[in-house]
Amino acid sequence: MKKIIIGVLVIIEIFSLYMMYQSNENKNLNEVNVKDNKINKNTFAIYWDENGIGEYKEYTKESWPGKGYILDLDNTKCMSEKGNKLNNDIIEYNSENNSLTLTSKSTAYCTLYFFLAEKEYNYTGNYQMFIAPKTGNYKIELWGASGGGAYYDIIGDDTNGYEKIGDYIDGGKGAYTKGIINLKKNEKLYIYVGEMGKNYSELILVDGNYQPLGGYNGGGYGGRAYQIGGGGGGATDVRLEITEDGSWNDFNSLKSRIMVAGAGGGTSNWRLTVSGGYAGGLIGENGILNKDSTSHQLATGGTQESGGIGACGLGCAIDGKFGIGGHCQGDHGGGGGAGYYGGGGGSYIDGGVSSGAGGSSFISGYPGCKAIDKNSTEDHISHLDTSEHYSGKVFTDYEMITGSEEMPTHNGEGTMEGNTGNGYAKITFVN
C-alpha cells in the first residue's frame, strides 16, 4: 500500500499556540488537504490557506516552527474526499521528525491538534497552574531556591547608607527533585516556585528592627540591621489544592504538596562569614558555625517529621516548621531555608555566629519520606508510616539530590553543584 506524507498546516504563530496552551485549548491547526506527494521521510509538507490548498514547503526537524509540540492523535480528525470519517489508526506519526503518514487513502482532510510537550516555570511570586493536555505520564522536575548571601560585615544606617566589608558569600544552595506521575486529561496541578533569600539590600521592619526577607514560599528572614545575615531561600513545590487567593502559607494547601525541593539557608555575616546550610534530601544540612563552640546549639536542618531547631546562644532563633524556614532572632545569623520542613534560623552564639539551616525535600513514593496524615491540623501534625501522599498520587523513577551535589541544569544540557538563585520547575510529557 502506497504511503504518503500528510501535510501539516501551520498558520498560527508559535506565540499564539503558546497562549492557547496556557488556556488549555487544544492546538487546532485547521483543516489541511492531504495530497499525493512523495517527499523525503526526514521532512514534511505544509499546505495552507483557508481552503486547504497552497504552497508546498518542506521543513527539517530542526527548522520546524512548531518544535516542542506533539501531535495529539486522540483529538486529530480525518475525513475522506467523500466526507466519510477515517479512523485515526490510518495515521502514522513520527515524533522525531514530525512527519505524518497516511496508510490507506491518497487524499484526506484532517484537523490536527498539538500540545506543548514541555512547560517551564520561573519564579513569579505567585502560584502557577498546569493543566494536563492529555492522559499520560509526565516528568516533574523541581529546583529549590538558594539562601541569601552576606558580607563579612555591614556597617552604617538607613540614613547614611551601609558600608560592605569583606567578600560576599552566597547562601546555601537549593535541592533537586524529579519523578514520573500519571495524570488524567485536564487534571490540575499548582506550582509554587521559590525565591532566593534576600540580603542587606532588601529589608523589612520586624519588631522594630530591619531584617532581610526570606525568599517567597517559606524562607525565614535573616539577622537584623546592622549585623545583617541573609534570608533563607523559598522551596519549590507541586500542590493539589490552593486557597481562593493562592496564599502559599495556607496549611491545607501546604498539606496537599506531593513533591517539594528544599531551599538553602541564609549566610551569617560576622567575622569569618560562612554560607547557609544547603538544602537536603530527606534532611537539610545544619547551619554552619564560624568558630569553634560547644556550649550552644547551632541551627539544624529540617527533617521528614519536624522543623530544624533554631540556633541558641544569646537568645534563640526561631525553629523551622512545616513548609516554613525559621527566623534569625537577633544579630548576624541567616534565615532558615524552606522545604517539606524548614531549617532552623541562625543566631549569635558564644562569640560566633550560626548561619541558617537548609530545608528538607519530599517526593510522594520516595523511600524514607514520611507522608503527612490527611487529618493533620496546623496545631497537631502527625505522619504516616508510608511515603505515599494521602491523595494516592505517587511518583516513579524518582530522584532526590541535595544542594551540595551535582544535579541537572535547568535546560537539562549539563550539570551544576546545587541550585543558585531562584527556584525553577519543569513538567514534560513522557508518553
C-alpha positions as CSV (number, residue, x, y, z in Angstrom):
1,M,0.0,0.0,0.0
2,K,1.4,3.3,-1.0
3,K,2.4,5.6,1.8
4,I,2.2,9.4,1.6
5,I,3.0,12.2,3.9
6,I,0.2,14.1,5.4
7,G,0.6,17.9,5.1
8,V,0.8,19.9,8.3
9,L,-0.8,23.3,8.3
10,V,1.0,25.9,10.4
11,I,-0.9,29.3,10.0
12,I,-0.8,30.2,13.7
13,E,2.3,31.8,15.1
14,I,4.1,30.0,17.9
15,F,3.2,32.7,20.3
16,S,-0.5,32.2,19.6
17,L,0.0,28.5,20.1
18,Y,1.6,29.1,23.4
19,M,-1.2,31.4,24.6
20,M,-3.8,28.7,23.5
21,Y,-1.8,26.2,25.6
22,Q,-2.0,28.5,28.6
23,S,-5.8,28.3,28.5
24,N,-5.6,24.6,27.9
25,E,-7.2,24.6,24.5
26,N,-6.1,22.0,22.0
27,K,-4.0,23.4,19.2
28,N,-6.3,23.3,16.2
29,L,-4.2,23.9,13.2
30,N,-7.3,23.9,10.9
31,E,-8.1,21.7,8.0
32,V,-5.4,20.5,5.7
33,N,-5.6,18.9,2.3
34,V,-3.5,15.7,2.2
35,K,-2.2,15.2,-1.4
36,D,-0.2,12.5,-3.1
37,N,3.3,14.0,-2.9
38,K,6.4,11.9,-2.4
39,I,8.9,13.7,-0.1
40,N,11.9,12.7,1.9
41,K,10.9,10.9,5.2
42,N,13.0,13.4,7.2
43,T,10.8,16.3,6.1
44,F,7.1,17.0,5.8
45,A,4.9,19.1,3.6
46,I,2.8,22.1,4.6
47,Y,-0.3,23.2,2.7
48,W,-2.0,26.3,3.8
49,D,-4.8,28.6,3.1
50,E,-8.4,28.7,4.2
51,N,-9.4,26.1,1.6
52,G,-6.6,23.7,2.5
53,I,-4.6,24.3,-0.6
54,G,-1.5,26.4,-1.1
55,E,2.3,26.4,-1.3
56,Y,4.3,23.2,-0.9
57,K,7.0,23.5,1.7
58,E,9.5,21.2,3.4
59,Y,10.9,21.6,6.9
60,T,13.6,19.6,8.7
61,K,13.2,18.6,12.3
62,E,15.4,21.5,13.4
63,S,13.7,24.2,11.4
64,W,10.1,23.2,12.1
65,P,8.3,26.3,13.6
66,G,6.3,24.0,15.9
67,K,9.3,22.4,17.6
68,G,8.3,21.4,21.1
69,Y,4.7,20.5,20.3
70,I,3.4,16.9,20.0
71,L,0.5,15.8,17.9
72,D,-2.5,14.6,19.9
73,L,-3.9,11.8,17.8
74,D,-6.8,11.4,20.2
75,N,-8.2,14.7,19.0
76,T,-7.0,14.7,15.4
77,K,-9.9,14.1,13.0
78,C,-9.6,13.0,9.3
79,M,-12.2,12.8,6.6
80,S,-12.1,11.2,3.1
81,E,-12.8,13.1,-0.1
82,K,-16.4,11.9,0.1
83,G,-16.8,13.3,3.7
84,N,-16.6,9.9,5.4
85,K,-14.7,9.8,8.8
86,L,-11.4,8.0,8.7
87,N,-10.2,6.0,11.7
88,N,-7.0,7.6,13.2
89,D,-5.3,4.2,13.1
90,I,-4.6,5.0,9.4
91,I,-2.3,7.8,10.6
92,E,1.3,7.0,11.5
93,Y,3.1,9.8,13.4
94,N,6.8,10.1,13.7
95,S,7.6,12.5,16.6
96,E,11.3,12.5,15.8
97,N,10.8,14.5,12.6
98,N,7.1,15.5,13.0
99,S,6.1,13.6,9.8
100,L,2.6,12.1,9.3
101,T,1.9,9.2,7.0
102,L,-1.5,8.2,5.7
103,T,-1.6,4.5,5.0
104,S,-4.9,3.9,3.2
105,K,-6.1,6.9,1.2
106,S,-4.5,9.1,-1.4
107,T,-6.5,12.2,-0.2
108,A,-7.9,13.2,3.1
109,Y,-8.9,16.3,5.0
110,C,-7.6,16.5,8.6
111,T,-7.9,18.7,11.5
112,L,-4.7,18.4,13.6
113,Y,-4.3,19.1,17.3
114,F,-1.0,19.7,19.0
115,F,0.1,20.3,22.6
116,L,3.3,21.7,24.1
117,A,5.4,18.8,25.3
118,E,7.4,20.7,28.0
119,K,6.3,23.5,30.3
120,E,8.7,25.6,32.3
121,Y,8.1,27.7,35.4
122,N,10.3,30.5,36.7
123,Y,9.8,32.4,39.9
124,T,6.9,34.9,39.7
125,G,5.9,35.5,43.4
126,N,2.6,33.6,42.9
127,Y,1.3,30.2,42.1
128,Q,1.2,28.9,38.5
129,M,-1.2,26.3,37.2
130,F,-0.5,23.2,35.0
131,I,-3.4,21.5,33.2
132,A,-2.6,18.1,31.7
133,P,-3.4,18.4,27.9
134,K,-4.0,14.6,27.7
135,T,-4.0,11.5,29.8
136,G,-0.5,10.1,30.2
137,N,2.8,10.1,32.1
138,Y,4.6,13.3,33.0
139,K,8.0,14.0,34.3
140,I,8.1,16.7,37.0
141,E,11.4,18.4,38.0
142,L,11.9,20.9,40.8
143,W,14.8,23.1,41.9
144,G,14.6,24.8,45.3
145,A,16.0,28.3,45.8
146,S,19.3,29.2,47.5
147,G,19.6,31.3,50.7
148,G,20.6,34.9,50.7
149,G,24.3,35.8,50.9
150,A,26.1,38.2,53.2
151,Y,29.4,40.1,53.6
152,Y,31.9,39.8,56.4
153,D,30.2,42.8,57.9
154,I,27.8,45.6,57.1
155,I,28.0,48.9,59.0
156,G,26.0,52.1,58.7
157,D,22.4,53.1,58.9
158,D,19.3,53.8,56.8
159,T,20.1,57.5,56.6
160,N,23.8,57.4,55.6
161,G,23.8,54.0,53.9
162,Y,25.6,50.8,54.5
163,E,29.3,50.0,54.0
164,K,30.1,46.5,52.9
165,I,33.2,44.9,54.4
166,G,34.9,41.8,53.1
167,D,33.9,39.3,50.4
168,Y,30.3,38.4,49.6
169,I,29.5,34.7,50.4
170,D,26.5,33.1,48.8
171,G,23.8,31.3,50.8
172,G,23.2,27.6,50.9
173,K,22.2,26.1,47.6
174,G,18.8,24.5,46.7
175,A,17.9,20.9,46.2
176,Y,16.6,19.0,43.1
177,T,13.7,16.5,42.9
178,K,12.3,14.5,40.0
179,G,9.7,11.9,39.3
180,I,7.2,10.4,36.8
181,I,3.5,10.7,37.6
182,N,0.3,9.7,35.7
183,L,-2.2,12.4,35.2
184,K,-5.7,12.4,33.6
185,K,-6.6,14.9,30.9
186,N,-7.5,18.3,32.3
187,E,-6.2,17.4,35.8
188,K,-4.7,20.4,37.5
189,L,-1.5,20.9,39.5
190,Y,-0.4,24.1,41.2
191,I,3.3,25.1,41.0
192,Y,4.9,27.3,43.6
193,V,8.5,28.3,42.6
194,G,10.7,29.5,45.5
195,E,12.6,32.8,45.6
196,M,16.2,33.3,46.6
197,G,16.6,34.7,50.1
198,K,17.3,38.4,50.3
199,N,20.4,40.2,51.7
200,Y,21.3,43.6,53.1
201,S,19.8,45.3,50.0
202,E,16.2,44.4,50.8
203,L,15.0,44.8,54.4
204,I,11.7,44.7,56.3
205,L,10.8,46.0,59.7
206,V,10.4,43.2,62.2
207,D,9.7,44.1,65.9
208,G,11.4,47.4,65.4
209,N,14.5,46.0,63.6
210,Y,15.2,45.9,59.9
211,Q,15.9,42.4,58.6
212,P,16.3,40.8,55.2
213,L,13.3,39.0,53.8
214,G,13.3,35.2,53.4
215,G,12.5,34.1,49.9
216,Y,8.9,33.6,48.7
217,N,7.4,30.3,49.6
218,G,8.7,29.8,53.1
219,G,12.2,31.3,53.6
220,G,13.0,32.7,57.1
221,Y,14.3,36.2,57.5
222,G,17.9,36.8,58.4
223,G,19.8,38.8,61.1
224,R,18.8,42.4,61.8
225,A,20.5,45.6,60.8
226,Y,23.1,46.5,61.3
227,Q,24.5,43.0,61.6
228,I,22.7,41.5,58.6
229,G,22.6,37.8,57.7
230,G,21.0,36.5,54.6
231,G,17.3,35.4,54.4
232,G,16.5,31.7,53.8
233,G,15.5,30.5,50.4
234,G,12.0,29.5,49.3
235,A,11.1,25.9,48.5
236,T,9.7,24.9,45.1
237,D,6.7,22.5,45.3
238,V,3.7,20.9,43.5
239,R,0.3,21.0,45.2
240,L,-3.1,19.6,44.6
241,E,-5.1,22.3,46.4
242,I,-4.9,26.0,46.9
243,T,-7.0,28.8,48.5
244,E,-9.0,31.2,46.5
245,D,-6.3,33.8,46.7
246,G,-3.5,31.3,46.2
247,S,-1.7,32.0,49.6
248,W,1.5,30.0,49.8
249,N,1.3,29.5,53.6
250,D,-2.2,28.1,53.9
251,F,-1.8,24.9,55.9
252,N,-4.3,22.8,53.9
253,S,-2.5,23.9,50.7
254,L,0.9,23.0,52.2
255,K,-0.5,19.6,53.3
256,S,-1.5,18.9,49.7
257,R,2.1,19.0,48.4
258,I,3.1,15.9,46.6
259,M,6.7,17.0,45.7
260,V,9.0,19.5,47.4
261,A,12.5,20.7,46.5
262,G,14.0,22.1,49.7
263,A,15.8,25.5,49.8
264,G,19.2,26.6,51.3
265,G,19.7,28.6,54.5
266,G,20.9,32.2,54.7
267,T,24.6,33.1,55.2
268,S,25.8,34.6,58.5
269,N,27.6,37.9,58.3
270,W,30.1,38.4,61.1
271,R,33.8,37.5,61.4
272,L,34.6,34.6,59.2
273,T,31.3,34.7,57.2
274,V,30.0,31.3,56.4
275,S,27.4,30.1,53.9
276,G,24.0,28.9,54.9
277,G,23.3,25.1,55.2
278,Y,22.5,23.5,51.9
279,A,19.0,22.1,51.1
280,G,18.7,18.5,51.9
281,G,17.2,15.4,50.5
282,L,15.4,13.7,53.4
283,I,17.2,16.0,55.9
284,G,18.6,19.5,55.4
285,E,22.1,20.5,56.3
286,N,22.7,22.1,59.7
287,G,23.7,25.8,59.8
288,I,27.5,26.4,59.9
289,L,29.3,27.9,62.9
290,N,32.0,30.4,62.1
291,K,34.1,29.5,65.2
292,D,34.5,26.5,67.5
293,S,31.9,26.4,70.2
294,T,30.4,23.5,72.1
295,S,28.4,25.5,74.6
296,H,25.4,26.4,72.4
297,Q,23.2,24.9,69.8
298,L,23.7,25.8,66.1
299,A,20.8,25.7,63.7
300,T,19.7,22.2,62.5
301,G,18.2,21.2,59.2
302,G,14.6,20.3,58.5
303,T,13.7,16.6,58.6
304,Q,10.7,14.4,57.3
305,E,8.7,15.0,60.6
306,S,9.9,18.2,62.1
307,G,11.4,21.6,61.5
308,G,15.0,22.3,62.2
309,I,15.9,23.8,65.6
310,G,16.9,27.4,65.8
311,A,20.4,28.3,66.9
312,C,20.7,29.2,70.6
313,G,23.3,31.5,72.2
314,L,22.5,34.9,73.5
315,G,18.8,34.2,72.8
316,C,17.4,31.6,70.5
317,A,16.4,31.8,66.9
318,I,13.0,30.5,65.7
319,D,12.6,26.9,64.8
320,G,11.6,25.8,61.3
321,K,8.1,24.5,60.7
322,F,6.0,22.5,58.2
323,G,6.8,24.3,55.0
324,I,8.5,27.3,56.6
325,G,12.1,28.2,57.5
326,G,13.0,29.5,61.0
327,H,13.9,33.2,61.5
328,C,17.0,34.7,63.0
329,Q,16.2,36.2,66.4
330,G,18.8,38.9,66.9
331,D,22.0,39.7,65.1
332,H,24.2,38.2,62.4
333,G,22.6,34.9,61.7
334,G,21.0,33.6,58.5
335,G,17.3,32.7,58.0
336,G,16.3,29.0,57.7
337,G,15.7,27.6,54.2
338,A,12.1,26.4,53.4
339,G,11.2,22.9,52.5
340,Y,8.9,20.0,53.3
341,Y,10.0,21.1,56.8
342,G,12.1,24.3,57.1
343,G,15.5,24.6,58.6
344,G,16.2,26.4,61.8
345,G,17.2,30.1,61.9
346,G,20.8,31.1,62.7
347,S,21.9,33.3,65.6
348,Y,24.9,34.8,67.5
349,I,26.5,32.0,69.5
350,D,29.2,32.4,72.2
351,G,31.3,34.9,70.2
352,G,30.5,33.1,66.9
353,V,27.5,33.0,64.6
354,S,25.4,30.2,63.1
355,S,24.1,30.5,59.5
356,G,20.6,29.3,58.7
357,A,20.0,25.6,58.2
358,G,18.6,24.0,55.0
359,G,15.1,22.7,54.4
360,S,14.2,19.1,53.6
361,S,12.7,17.7,50.4
362,F,9.8,15.3,49.7
363,I,8.6,13.1,46.9
364,S,5.4,11.0,47.3
365,G,6.6,7.4,47.0
366,Y,10.3,8.1,47.6
367,P,11.8,5.6,50.2
368,G,12.4,7.3,53.5
369,C,9.9,10.1,53.0
370,K,7.2,10.4,55.7
371,A,3.8,11.4,54.3
372,I,1.6,13.7,56.4
373,D,-1.7,12.4,57.8
374,K,-4.7,13.8,56.0
375,N,-6.3,14.6,59.3
376,S,-3.4,16.8,60.5
377,T,-4.1,20.3,61.5
378,E,-1.8,23.2,61.9
379,D,-1.7,22.7,65.6
380,H,-1.5,18.9,65.5
381,I,0.6,17.3,62.8
382,S,1.1,13.6,62.5
383,H,2.8,11.4,59.9
384,L,2.0,8.1,58.3
385,D,4.3,5.0,58.1
386,T,4.4,5.4,54.4
387,S,6.0,7.7,51.8
388,E,2.8,7.9,49.7
389,H,0.7,11.0,49.9
390,Y,-2.9,10.6,51.2
391,S,-4.2,11.6,47.7
392,G,-2.8,8.4,46.2
393,K,-0.7,10.4,43.8
394,V,2.7,8.6,43.7
395,F,5.8,9.2,41.7
396,T,8.0,6.5,40.0
397,D,11.5,6.9,38.5
398,Y,12.2,9.4,41.2
399,E,15.4,11.2,42.2
400,M,16.3,13.5,45.1
401,I,19.6,15.5,45.1
402,T,20.9,17.7,47.9
403,G,22.2,21.2,47.4
404,S,25.8,20.1,47.8
405,E,25.7,17.5,45.0
406,E,25.8,17.5,41.2
407,M,22.3,18.0,39.6
408,P,20.9,18.7,36.2
409,T,20.9,22.3,35.0
410,H,17.5,23.9,34.2
411,N,17.9,23.3,30.5
412,G,19.0,19.7,31.0
413,E,22.1,20.2,28.9
414,G,24.7,19.9,31.7
415,T,25.1,19.6,35.5
416,M,25.8,22.0,38.3
417,E,26.6,21.8,42.0
418,G,23.3,22.7,43.8
419,N,20.9,25.4,42.6
420,T,21.9,29.0,43.0
421,G,19.4,31.8,42.8
422,N,15.6,31.5,42.4
423,G,13.9,28.1,42.2
424,Y,12.7,26.5,38.9
425,A,10.2,23.9,37.8
426,K,9.6,21.9,34.6
427,I,6.9,19.5,33.5
428,T,7.5,17.2,30.5
429,F,5.0,14.9,28.7
430,V,6.6,11.4,28.6
431,N,4.1,9.1,26.9
